Amino acid sequence: MTNEEQSGVAVLVVDDAGERRVRLALGDTVLTTLQDANVAVGSVCGGNMSCGTCHVYIELPGVDCERVRSPEETALLEDSRHFRRDRSRLACQVEVTAALAAARIVVAPDE
């Protein structure tokens, strides 16, 4: 594993505070690493995939989020008026891997 892989992957994050680069720790969830970086993302259920408040958009060329979501995750997200079939994910369900390098992660608006 290279030093860069050990320290995480850099992504562009967009939330109410604006747009900034954040380094996400490999192996953790996107939710945990965003919260560690002081990004305002909801987590009413504590990351247990039961509330939908950690809704984010993952924007990465060539990646269609619909193909990687579980049916349970899709069911929670479809209830949101901000649901985007090809980009919506629950941050608690996305593991940080090298595949996220260069992604743009947008915190979805509150319901």
Secondary structure, 3 states (H helix, E strand, C coil): CCHHHHHCEEEEEEECCEEEEEEECCCCEHHHHHHHCCCCCCCCCCCCCCCCCCEEEEECCCCCHHHCCCHHHHHHHHCCCCCCCCCEEEHHHCECCHHHCCCEEEECCCC
